[in-house]
Amino acid sequence: MTTYVVLLNWTEQGIKNVRESPRRLDAAKKLLQEMGGSFKEFYLTMGEYDMVAVCEAPDDAVAARFALTLGMNGNVRTRTLKAFPEAAYRELIGTLG
């Protein structure tokens, strides 16, 4: 599984209906699970982003389809970062000339 950090901001529609946000989070978790992935962590944040999720997905196509589906619902905008675990980081750095 590949790890992704998903940075989320509510849209105007999403913040107007913020009381429904926990239900939407549950639906997003179910959607990603149906796609073969999972949420590892979720945070409400203060600052540039409203929420941050750490997710796993089988591949980039699944992660992209998940983010696009969230965006189509109109409540959030996402930025997705592919994350390399420490072991992969060390391996990559070790191959530098």
Biopython code that builds the backbone (N, CA, C, O; Angstrom):
import numpy as np
from Bio.PDB.StructureBuilder import StructureBuilder

atoms = [
    (1, "MET", "N", (0.841, -1.188, 0.000)),
    (1, "MET", "CA", (0.000, 0.000, 0.000)),
    (1, "MET", "C", (0.880, 1.243, 0.000)),
    (1, "MET", "O", (1.958, 1.267, 0.594)),
    (2, "THR", "N", (0.404, 2.244, -0.663)),
    (2, "THR", "CA", (1.093, 3.530, -0.707)),
    (2, "THR", "C", (0.396, 4.490, 0.247)),
    (2, "THR", "O", (-0.830, 4.485, 0.365)),
    (3, "THR", "N", (1.190, 5.312, 0.926)),
    (3, "THR", "CA", (0.653, 6.283, 1.869)),
    (3, "THR", "C", (0.503, 7.634, 1.188)),
    (3, "THR", "O", (1.351, 8.045, 0.396)),
    (4, "TYR", "N", (-0.587, 8.315, 1.508)),
    (4, "TYR", "CA", (-0.868, 9.643, 0.973)),
    (4, "TYR", "C", (-1.278, 10.560, 2.120)),
    (4, "TYR", "O", (-2.019, 10.160, 3.018)),
    (5, "VAL", "N", (-0.789, 11.783, 2.076)),
    (5, "VAL", "CA", (-1.233, 12.820, 2.998)),
    (5, "VAL", "C", (-2.205, 13.685, 2.206)),
    (5, "VAL", "O", (-1.846, 14.243, 1.169)),
    (6, "VAL", "N", (-3.431, 13.793, 2.697)),
    (6, "VAL", "CA", (-4.468, 14.549, 2.001)),
    (6, "VAL", "C", (-4.765, 15.806, 2.822)),
    (6, "VAL", "O", (-5.192, 15.733, 3.974)),
    (7, "LEU", "N", (-4.529, 16.948, 2.198)),
    (7, "LEU", "CA", (-4.798, 18.242, 2.826)),
    (7, "LEU", "C", (-6.151, 18.717, 2.314)),
    (7, "LEU", "O", (-6.381, 18.756, 1.106)),
    (8, "LEU", "N", (-7.048, 19.077, 3.230)),
    (8, "LEU", "CA", (-8.417, 19.409, 2.834)),
    (8, "LEU", "C", (-8.829, 20.777, 3.345)),
    (8, "LEU", "O", (-8.479, 21.183, 4.453)),
    (9, "ASN", "N", (-9.581, 21.476, 2.508)),
    (9, "ASN", "CA", (-10.226, 22.737, 2.888)),
    (9, "ASN", "C", (-11.694, 22.641, 2.540)),
    (9, "ASN", "O", (-12.065, 22.131, 1.483)),
    (10, "TRP", "N", (-12.534, 23.143, 3.451)),
    (10, "TRP", "CA", (-13.950, 23.204, 3.149)),
    (10, "TRP", "C", (-14.198, 24.230, 2.058)),
    (10, "TRP", "O", (-13.548, 25.274, 2.017)),
    (11, "THR", "N", (-15.128, 23.933, 1.187)),
    (11, "THR", "CA", (-15.632, 24.912, 0.232)),
    (11, "THR", "C", (-16.688, 25.734, 0.960)),
    (11, "THR", "O", (-16.998, 25.470, 2.122)),
    (12, "GLU", "N", (-17.230, 26.719, 0.281)),
    (12, "GLU", "CA", (-18.313, 27.501, 0.884)),
    (12, "GLU", "C", (-19.495, 26.590, 1.236)),
    (12, "GLU", "O", (-20.102, 26.730, 2.298)),
    (13, "GLN", "N", (-19.806, 25.675, 0.350)),
    (13, "GLN", "CA", (-20.885, 24.710, 0.602)),
    (13, "GLN", "C", (-20.557, 23.844, 1.815)),
    (13, "GLN", "O", (-21.414, 23.600, 2.663)),
    (14, "GLY", "N", (-19.312, 23.383, 1.889)),
    (14, "GLY", "CA", (-18.909, 22.498, 2.982)),
    (14, "GLY", "C", (-18.971, 23.160, 4.342)),
    (14, "GLY", "O", (-19.388, 22.535, 5.317)),
    (15, "ILE", "N", (-18.561, 24.425, 4.423)),
    (15, "ILE", "CA", (-18.575, 25.103, 5.714)),
    (15, "ILE", "C", (-19.995, 25.487, 6.109)),
    (15, "ILE", "O", (-20.320, 25.515, 7.296)),
    (16, "LYS", "N", (-20.846, 25.784, 5.124)),
    (16, "LYS", "CA", (-22.247, 26.079, 5.446)),
    (16, "LYS", "C", (-22.931, 24.869, 6.074)),
    (16, "LYS", "O", (-23.826, 25.010, 6.907)),
    (17, "ASN", "N", (-22.504, 23.697, 5.670)),
    (17, "ASN", "CA", (-23.078, 22.444, 6.169)),
    (17, "ASN", "C", (-22.095, 21.697, 7.064)),
    (17, "ASN", "O", (-22.054, 20.467, 7.052)),
    (18, "VAL", "N", (-21.310, 22.431, 7.833)),
    (18, "VAL", "CA", (-20.235, 21.823, 8.622)),
    (18, "VAL", "C", (-20.759, 20.816, 9.649)),
    (18, "VAL", "O", (-20.048, 19.879, 10.012)),
    (19, "ARG", "N", (-21.981, 21.000, 10.114)),
    (19, "ARG", "CA", (-22.526, 20.048, 11.094)),
    (19, "ARG", "C", (-22.661, 18.645, 10.507)),
    (19, "ARG", "O", (-22.710, 17.660, 11.243)),
    (20, "GLU", "N", (-22.721, 18.561, 9.186)),
    (20, "GLU", "CA", (-22.804, 17.264, 8.506)),
    (20, "GLU", "C", (-21.420, 16.663, 8.237)),
    (20, "GLU", "O", (-21.316, 15.547, 7.728)),
    (21, "SER", "N", (-20.375, 17.393, 8.574)),
    (21, "SER", "CA", (-19.014, 16.959, 8.253)),
    (21, "SER", "C", (-18.659, 15.593, 8.836)),
    (21, "SER", "O", (-18.050, 14.793, 8.126)),
    (22, "PRO", "N", (-19.008, 15.274, 10.102)),
    (22, "PRO", "CA", (-18.686, 13.929, 10.598)),
    (22, "PRO", "C", (-19.339, 12.816, 9.779)),
    (22, "PRO", "O", (-18.730, 11.769, 9.556)),
    (23, "ARG", "N", (-20.555, 13.034, 9.339)),
    (23, "ARG", "CA", (-21.225, 12.040, 8.492)),
    (23, "ARG", "C", (-20.505, 11.909, 7.155)),
    (23, "ARG", "O", (-20.351, 10.806, 6.630)),
    (24, "ARG", "N", (-20.064, 13.042, 6.607)),
    (24, "ARG", "CA", (-19.335, 13.002, 5.329)),
    (24, "ARG", "C", (-17.997, 12.296, 5.498)),
    (24, "ARG", "O", (-17.561, 11.572, 4.603)),
    (25, "LEU", "N", (-17.337, 12.501, 6.643)),
    (25, "LEU", "CA", (-16.075, 11.796, 6.910)),
    (25, "LEU", "C", (-16.314, 10.292, 6.943)),
    (25, "LEU", "O", (-15.548, 9.527, 6.357)),
    (26, "ASP", "N", (-17.369, 9.867, 7.624)),
    (26, "ASP", "CA", (-17.686, 8.432, 7.664)),
    (26, "ASP", "C", (-17.920, 7.887, 6.260)),
    (26, "ASP", "O", (-17.479, 6.783, 5.940)),
    (27, "ALA", "N", (-18.615, 8.660, 5.420)),
    (27, "ALA", "CA", (-18.869, 8.224, 4.040)),
    (27, "ALA", "C", (-17.567, 8.146, 3.248)),
    (27, "ALA", "O", (-17.386, 7.235, 2.440)),
    (28, "ALA", "N", (-16.657, 9.101, 3.475)),
    (28, "ALA", "CA", (-15.363, 9.088, 2.782)),
    (28, "ALA", "C", (-14.545, 7.870, 3.205)),
    (28, "ALA", "O", (-13.905, 7.229, 2.371)),
    (29, "LYS", "N", (-14.566, 7.554, 4.495)),
    (29, "LYS", "CA", (-13.841, 6.370, 4.976)),
    (29, "LYS", "C", (-14.378, 5.104, 4.323)),
    (29, "LYS", "O", (-13.615, 4.231, 3.910)),
    (30, "LYS", "N", (-15.707, 5.018, 4.237)),
    (30, "LYS", "CA", (-16.326, 3.851, 3.610)),
    (30, "LYS", "C", (-15.965, 3.777, 2.127)),
    (30, "LYS", "O", (-15.656, 2.700, 1.616)),
    (31, "LEU", "N", (-16.004, 4.914, 1.439)),
    (31, "LEU", "CA", (-15.660, 4.965, 0.018)),
    (31, "LEU", "C", (-14.236, 4.473, -0.216)),
    (31, "LEU", "O", (-14.002, 3.628, -1.080)),
    (32, "LEU", "N", (-13.291, 4.999, 0.550)),
    (32, "LEU", "CA", (-11.899, 4.594, 0.358)),
    (32, "LEU", "C", (-11.720, 3.108, 0.669)),
    (32, "LEU", "O", (-10.960, 2.418, -0.010)),
    (33, "GLN", "N", (-12.410, 2.623, 1.680)),
    (33, "GLN", "CA", (-12.324, 1.199, 2.008)),
    (33, "GLN", "C", (-12.845, 0.353, 0.852)),
    (33, "GLN", "O", (-12.260, -0.678, 0.522)),
    (34, "GLU", "N", (-13.940, 0.785, 0.238)),
    (34, "GLU", "CA", (-14.488, 0.067, -0.920)),
    (34, "GLU", "C", (-13.529, 0.082, -2.103)),
    (34, "GLU", "O", (-13.576, -0.809, -2.951)),
    (35, "MET", "N", (-12.651, 1.094, -2.166)),
    (35, "MET", "CA", (-11.662, 1.191, -3.231)),
    (35, "MET", "C", (-10.390, 0.413, -2.892)),
    (35, "MET", "O", (-9.455, 0.380, -3.692)),
    (36, "GLY", "N", (-10.350, -0.204, -1.730)),
    (36, "GLY", "CA", (-9.193, -0.998, -1.342)),
    (36, "GLY", "C", (-8.202, -0.270, -0.459)),
    (36, "GLY", "O", (-7.115, -0.787, -0.201)),
    (37, "GLY", "N", (-8.549, 0.915, 0.010)),
    (37, "GLY", "CA", (-7.646, 1.696, 0.855)),
    (37, "GLY", "C", (-8.212, 1.887, 2.245)),
    (37, "GLY", "O", (-9.191, 1.247, 2.630)),
    (38, "SER", "N", (-7.574, 2.790, 3.001)),
    (38, "SER", "CA", (-8.046, 3.064, 4.356)),
    (38, "SER", "C", (-7.499, 4.390, 4.857)),
    (38, "SER", "O", (-6.473, 4.883, 4.387)),
    (39, "PHE", "N", (-8.211, 4.951, 5.820)),
    (39, "PHE", "CA", (-7.730, 6.114, 6.563)),
    (39, "PHE", "C", (-6.863, 5.593, 7.699)),
    (39, "PHE", "O", (-7.270, 4.676, 8.412)),
    (40, "LYS", "N", (-5.698, 6.152, 7.875)),
    (40, "LYS", "CA", (-4.837, 5.793, 9.000)),
    (40, "LYS", "C", (-4.981, 6.804, 10.128)),
    (40, "LYS", "O", (-4.983, 6.436, 11.302)),
    (41, "GLU", "N", (-5.101, 8.088, 9.767)),
    (41, "GLU", "CA", (-5.261, 9.149, 10.751)),
    (41, "GLU", "C", (-6.083, 10.263, 10.124)),
    (41, "GLU", "O", (-6.097, 10.436, 8.905)),
    (42, "PHE", "N", (-6.767, 11.017, 10.979)),
    (42, "PHE", "CA", (-7.528, 12.170, 10.529)),
    (42, "PHE", "C", (-7.431, 13.254, 11.594)),
    (42, "PHE", "O", (-7.535, 12.974, 12.789)),
    (43, "TYR", "N", (-7.230, 14.500, 11.152)),
    (43, "TYR", "CA", (-7.099, 15.621, 12.074)),
    (43, "TYR", "C", (-7.900, 16.818, 11.582)),
    (43, "TYR", "O", (-7.903, 17.120, 10.388)),
    (44, "LEU", "N", (-8.576, 17.495, 12.496)),
    (44, "LEU", "CA", (-9.084, 18.836, 12.265)),
    (44, "LEU", "C", (-7.909, 19.741, 12.588)),
    (44, "LEU", "O", (-7.289, 19.589, 13.640)),
    (45, "THR", "N", (-7.591, 20.678, 11.707)),
    (45, "THR", "CA", (-6.389, 21.491, 11.907)),
    (45, "THR", "C", (-6.720, 22.978, 11.875)),
    (45, "THR", "O", (-7.758, 23.400, 11.365)),
    (46, "MET", "N", (-5.814, 23.741, 12.430)),
    (46, "MET", "CA", (-5.913, 25.199, 12.414)),
    (46, "MET", "C", (-4.773, 25.713, 11.544)),
    (46, "MET", "O", (-3.640, 25.245, 11.658)),
    (47, "GLY", "N", (-5.064, 26.654, 10.698)),
    (47, "GLY", "CA", (-4.027, 27.190, 9.820)),
    (47, "GLY", "C", (-4.491, 27.159, 8.384)),
    (47, "GLY", "O", (-5.669, 27.372, 8.097)),
    (48, "GLU", "N", (-3.565, 26.894, 7.481)),
    (48, "GLU", "CA", (-3.856, 26.951, 6.052)),
    (48, "GLU", "C", (-4.874, 25.901, 5.607)),
    (48, "GLU", "O", (-5.638, 26.134, 4.670)),
    (49, "TYR", "N", (-4.887, 24.752, 6.273)),
    (49, "TYR", "CA", (-5.805, 23.673, 5.899)),
    (49, "TYR", "C", (-6.771, 23.406, 7.047)),
    (49, "TYR", "O", (-6.420, 23.550, 8.218)),
    (50, "ASP", "N", (-7.987, 23.016, 6.692)),
    (50, "ASP", "CA", (-9.014, 22.745, 7.685)),
    (50, "ASP", "C", (-8.892, 21.348, 8.282)),
    (50, "ASP", "O", (-9.215, 21.129, 9.450)),
    (51, "MET", "N", (-8.420, 20.405, 7.467)),
    (51, "MET", "CA", (-8.294, 19.016, 7.900)),
    (51, "MET", "C", (-7.102, 18.380, 7.204)),
    (51, "MET", "O", (-6.691, 18.811, 6.127)),
    (52, "VAL", "N", (-6.554, 17.349, 7.834)),
    (52, "VAL", "CA", (-5.471, 16.564, 7.252)),
    (52, "VAL", "C", (-5.795, 15.092, 7.485)),
    (52, "VAL", "O", (-6.152, 14.695, 8.594)),
    (53, "ALA", "N", (-5.670, 14.294, 6.439)),
    (53, "ALA", "CA", (-5.875, 12.849, 6.559)),
    (53, "ALA", "C", (-4.633, 12.126, 6.066)),
    (53, "ALA", "O", (-4.008, 12.533, 5.087)),
    (54, "VAL", "N", (-4.292, 11.068, 6.745)),
    (54, "VAL", "CA", (-3.232, 10.168, 6.290)),
    (54, "VAL", "C", (-3.951, 8.898, 5.858)),
    (54, "VAL", "O", (-4.612, 8.233, 6.655)),
    (55, "CYS", "N", (-3.804, 8.581, 4.580)),
    (55, "CYS", "CA", (-4.541, 7.455, 3.998)),
    (55, "CYS", "C", (-3.586, 6.500, 3.300)),
    (55, "CYS", "O", (-2.453, 6.851, 2.971)),
    (56, "GLU", "N", (-4.069, 5.290, 3.085)),
    (56, "GLU", "CA", (-3.354, 4.327, 2.260)),
    (56, "GLU", "C", (-4.268, 3.918, 1.118)),
    (56, "GLU", "O", (-5.480, 3.785, 1.290)),
    (57, "ALA", "N", (-3.671, 3.722, -0.046)),
    (57, "ALA", "CA", (-4.398, 3.253, -1.221)),
    (57, "ALA", "C", (-3.503, 2.294, -1.990)),
    (57, "ALA", "O", (-2.279, 2.368, -1.885)),
    (58, "PRO", "N", (-4.098, 1.399, -2.757)),
    (58, "PRO", "CA", (-3.303, 0.424, -3.506)),
    (58, "PRO", "C", (-2.366, 1.051, -4.527)),
    (58, "PRO", "O", (-1.292, 0.512, -4.795)),
    (59, "ASP", "N", (-2.765, 2.197, -5.107)),
    (59, "ASP", "CA", (-1.924, 2.831, -6.118)),
    (59, "ASP", "C", (-2.375, 4.275, -6.343)),
    (59, "ASP", "O", (-3.371, 4.726, -5.778)),
    (60, "ASP", "N", (-1.621, 4.986, -7.181)),
    (60, "ASP", "CA", (-1.923, 6.394, -7.451)),
    (60, "ASP", "C", (-3.282, 6.585, -8.116)),
    (60, "ASP", "O", (-3.956, 7.583, -7.860)),
    (61, "ALA", "N", (-3.692, 5.652, -8.958)),
    (61, "ALA", "CA", (-4.974, 5.786, -9.645)),
    (61, "ALA", "C", (-6.123, 5.755, -8.643)),
    (61, "ALA", "O", (-7.073, 6.528, -8.774)),
    (62, "VAL", "N", (-6.053, 4.884, -7.656)),
    (62, "VAL", "CA", (-7.091, 4.813, -6.628)),
    (62, "VAL", "C", (-7.098, 6.097, -5.811)),
    (62, "VAL", "O", (-8.163, 6.645, -5.525)),
    (63, "ALA", "N", (-5.919, 6.580, -5.432)),
    (63, "ALA", "CA", (-5.830, 7.830, -4.662)),
    (63, "ALA", "C", (-6.419, 8.996, -5.455)),
    (63, "ALA", "O", (-7.128, 9.833, -4.897)),
    (64, "ALA", "N", (-6.130, 9.050, -6.743)),
    (64, "ALA", "CA", (-6.659, 10.122, -7.585)),
    (64, "ALA", "C", (-8.174, 10.013, -7.715)),
    (64, "ALA", "O", (-8.882, 11.016, -7.618)),
    (65, "ARG", "N", (-8.667, 8.809, -7.934)),
    (65, "ARG", "CA", (-10.111, 8.612, -8.059)),
    (65, "ARG", "C", (-10.815, 8.990, -6.757)),
    (65, "ARG", "O", (-11.898, 9.574, -6.786)),
    (66, "PHE", "N", (-10.213, 8.663, -5.623)),
    (66, "PHE", "CA", (-10.783, 9.018, -4.327)),
    (66, "PHE", "C", (-10.848, 10.539, -4.165)),
    (66, "PHE", "O", (-11.889, 11.078, -3.789)),
    (67, "ALA", "N", (-9.745, 11.228, -4.445)),
    (67, "ALA", "CA", (-9.714, 12.689, -4.310)),
    (67, "ALA", "C", (-10.699, 13.358, -5.262)),
    (67, "ALA", "O", (-11.377, 14.313, -4.882)),
    (68, "LEU", "N", (-10.784, 12.867, -6.485)),
    (68, "LEU", "CA", (-11.725, 13.431, -7.450)),
    (68, "LEU", "C", (-13.175, 13.227, -7.005)),
    (68, "LEU", "O", (-14.007, 14.119, -7.168)),
    (69, "THR", "N", (-13.471, 12.067, -6.450)),
    (69, "THR", "CA", (-14.822, 11.796, -5.968)),
    (69, "THR", "C", (-15.176, 12.726, -4.819)),
    (69, "THR", "O", (-16.293, 13.242, -4.763)),
    (70, "LEU", "N", (-14.240, 12.948, -3.901)),
    (70, "LEU", "CA", (-14.489, 13.894, -2.813)),
    (70, "LEU", "C", (-14.781, 15.283, -3.377)),
    (70, "LEU", "O", (-15.724, 15.947, -2.945)),
    (71, "GLY", "N", (-13.980, 15.715, -4.334)),
    (71, "GLY", "CA", (-14.164, 17.033, -4.933)),
    (71, "GLY", "C", (-15.487, 17.173, -5.651)),
    (71, "GLY", "O", (-16.097, 18.242, -5.617)),
    (72, "MET", "N", (-15.942, 16.115, -6.301)),
    (72, "MET", "CA", (-17.203, 16.161, -7.038)),
    (72, "MET", "C", (-18.396, 16.410, -6.119)),
    (72, "MET", "O", (-19.414, 16.948, -6.555)),
    (73, "ASN", "N", (-18.277, 16.026, -4.860)),
    (73, "ASN", "CA", (-19.382, 16.240, -3.920)),
    (73, "ASN", "C", (-19.531, 17.703, -3.524)),
    (73, "ASN", "O", (-20.577, 18.105, -3.014)),
    (74, "GLY", "N", (-18.480, 18.512, -3.757)),
    (74, "GLY", "CA", (-18.578, 19.952, -3.574)),
    (74, "GLY", "C", (-18.350, 20.499, -2.176)),
    (74, "GLY", "O", (-18.508, 21.699, -1.953)),
    (75, "ASN", "N", (-17.982, 19.642, -1.229)),
    (75, "ASN", "CA", (-17.809, 20.105, 0.150)),
    (75, "ASN", "C", (-16.370, 20.415, 0.527)),
    (75, "ASN", "O", (-16.123, 21.188, 1.453)),
    (76, "VAL", "N", (-15.419, 19.819, -0.183)),
    (76, "VAL", "CA", (-14.005, 20.040, 0.127)),
    (76, "VAL", "C", (-13.196, 20.155, -1.161)),
    (76, "VAL", "O", (-13.593, 19.681, -2.225)),
    (77, "ARG", "N", (-12.059, 20.800, -1.017)),
    (77, "ARG", "CA", (-11.019, 20.789, -2.048)),
    (77, "ARG", "C", (-9.832, 20.075, -1.421)),
    (77, "ARG", "O", (-9.556, 20.237, -0.232)),
    (78, "THR", "N", (-9.134, 19.286, -2.224)),
    (78, "THR", "CA", (-8.035, 18.483, -1.682)),
    (78, "THR", "C", (-6.717, 18.794, -2.374)),
    (78, "THR", "O", (-6.676, 19.242, -3.519)),
    (79, "ARG", "N", (-5.661, 18.543, -1.649)),
    (79, "ARG", "CA", (-4.303, 18.476, -2.190)),
    (79, "ARG", "C", (-3.720, 17.184, -1.641)),
    (79, "ARG", "O", (-3.714, 16.954, -0.431)),
    (80, "THR", "N", (-3.237, 16.355, -2.533)),
    (80, "THR", "CA", (-2.768, 15.040, -2.125)),
    (80, "THR", "C", (-1.266, 14.926, -2.330)),
    (80, "THR", "O", (-0.742, 15.248, -3.396)),
    (81, "LEU", "N", (-0.590, 14.464, -1.299)),
    (81, "LEU", "CA", (0.853, 14.267, -1.332)),
    (81, "LEU", "C", (1.162, 12.784, -1.203)),
    (81, "LEU", "O", (0.672, 12.122, -0.288)),
    (82, "LYS", "N", (1.964, 12.264, -2.107)),
    (82, "LYS", "CA", (2.418, 10.880, -1.972)),
    (82, "LYS", "C", (3.528, 10.873, -0.931)),
    (82, "LYS", "O", (4.467, 11.666, -1.010)),
    (83, "ALA", "N", (3.420, 9.987, 0.036)),
    (83, "ALA", "CA", (4.370, 9.966, 1.145)),
    (83, "ALA", "C", (5.226, 8.699, 1.099)),
    (83, "ALA", "O", (4.724, 7.594, 0.895)),
    (84, "PHE", "N", (6.518, 8.890, 1.291)),
    (84, "PHE", "CA", (7.442, 7.771, 1.336)),
    (84, "PHE", "C", (7.799, 7.499, 2.795)),
    (84, "PHE", "O", (8.222, 8.421, 3.493)),
    (85, "PRO", "N", (7.645, 6.279, 3.276)),
    (85, "PRO", "CA", (8.008, 5.979, 4.662)),
    (85, "PRO", "C", (9.517, 6.104, 4.874)),
    (85, "PRO", "O", (10.290, 6.164, 3.919)),
    (86, "GLU", "N", (9.911, 6.140, 6.127)),
    (86, "GLU", "CA", (11.328, 6.367, 6.449)),
    (86, "GLU", "C", (12.250, 5.361, 5.770)),
    (86, "GLU", "O", (13.314, 5.743, 5.282)),
    (87, "ALA", "N", (11.875, 4.102, 5.726)),
    (87, "ALA", "CA", (12.739, 3.096, 5.100)),
    (87, "ALA", "C", (12.966, 3.413, 3.617)),
    (87, "ALA", "O", (14.086, 3.296, 3.120)),
    (88, "ALA", "N", (11.909, 3.810, 2.917)),
    (88, "ALA", "CA", (12.043, 4.169, 1.507)),
    (88, "ALA", "C", (12.875, 5.434, 1.349)),
    (88, "ALA", "O", (13.685, 5.540, 0.429)),
    (89, "TYR", "N", (12.675, 6.382, 2.240)),
    (89, "TYR", "CA", (13.482, 7.612, 2.236)),
    (89, "TYR", "C", (14.963, 7.266, 2.362)),
    (89, "TYR", "O", (15.786, 7.753, 1.586)),
    (90, "ARG", "N", (15.299, 6.431, 3.332)),
    (90, "ARG", "CA", (16.706, 6.058, 3.542)),
    (90, "ARG", "C", (17.273, 5.328, 2.331)),
    (90, "ARG", "O", (18.423, 5.547, 1.950)),
    (91, "GLU", "N", (16.474, 4.469, 1.735)),
    (91, "GLU", "CA", (16.922, 3.745, 0.537)),
    (91, "GLU", "C", (17.168, 4.696, -0.617)),
    (91, "GLU", "O", (18.183, 4.592, -1.305)),
    (92, "LEU", "N", (16.245, 5.625, -0.834)),
    (92, "LEU", "CA", (16.417, 6.611, -1.907)),
    (92, "LEU", "C", (17.657, 7.456, -1.703)),
    (92, "LEU", "O", (18.439, 7.645, -2.634)),
    (93, "ILE", "N", (17.845, 7.960, -0.510)),
    (93, "ILE", "CA", (19.009, 8.791, -0.217)),
    (93, "ILE", "C", (20.292, 7.977, -0.386)),
    (93, "ILE", "O", (21.308, 8.494, -0.852)),
    (94, "GLY", "N", (20.237, 6.697, -0.003)),
    (94, "GLY", "CA", (21.408, 5.827, -0.119)),
    (94, "GLY", "C", (21.845, 5.585, -1.546)),
    (94, "GLY", "O", (22.995, 5.215, -1.781)),
    (95, "THR", "N", (20.956, 5.784, -2.505)),
    (95, "THR", "CA", (21.312, 5.542, -3.908)),
    (95, "THR", "C", (21.898, 6.767, -4.586)),
    (95, "THR", "O", (22.316, 6.694, -5.741)),
    (96, "LEU", "N", (21.934, 7.886, -3.886)),
    (96, "LEU", "CA", (22.484, 9.103, -4.483)),
    (96, "LEU", "C", (23.993, 8.986, -4.664)),
    (96, "LEU", "O", (24.691, 8.445, -3.805)),
    (97, "GLY", "N", (24.481, 9.490, -5.769)),
    (97, "GLY", "CA", (25.900, 9.384, -6.090)),
    (97, "GLY", "C", (26.788, 10.313, -5.342)),
    (97, "GLY", "O", (28.003, 10.302, -5.542)),
]
sb = StructureBuilder()
sb.init_structure("model")
sb.init_model(0)
sb.init_chain("A")
sb.init_seg("    ")
for serial, (resi, resn, name, xyz) in enumerate(atoms, 1):
    if name == "N":
        sb.init_residue(resn, " ", resi, " ")
    sb.init_atom(name, np.array(xyz, "f"), 0.0, 1.0, " ", f" {name:<3s}", serial, name[0])
structure = sb.get_structure()
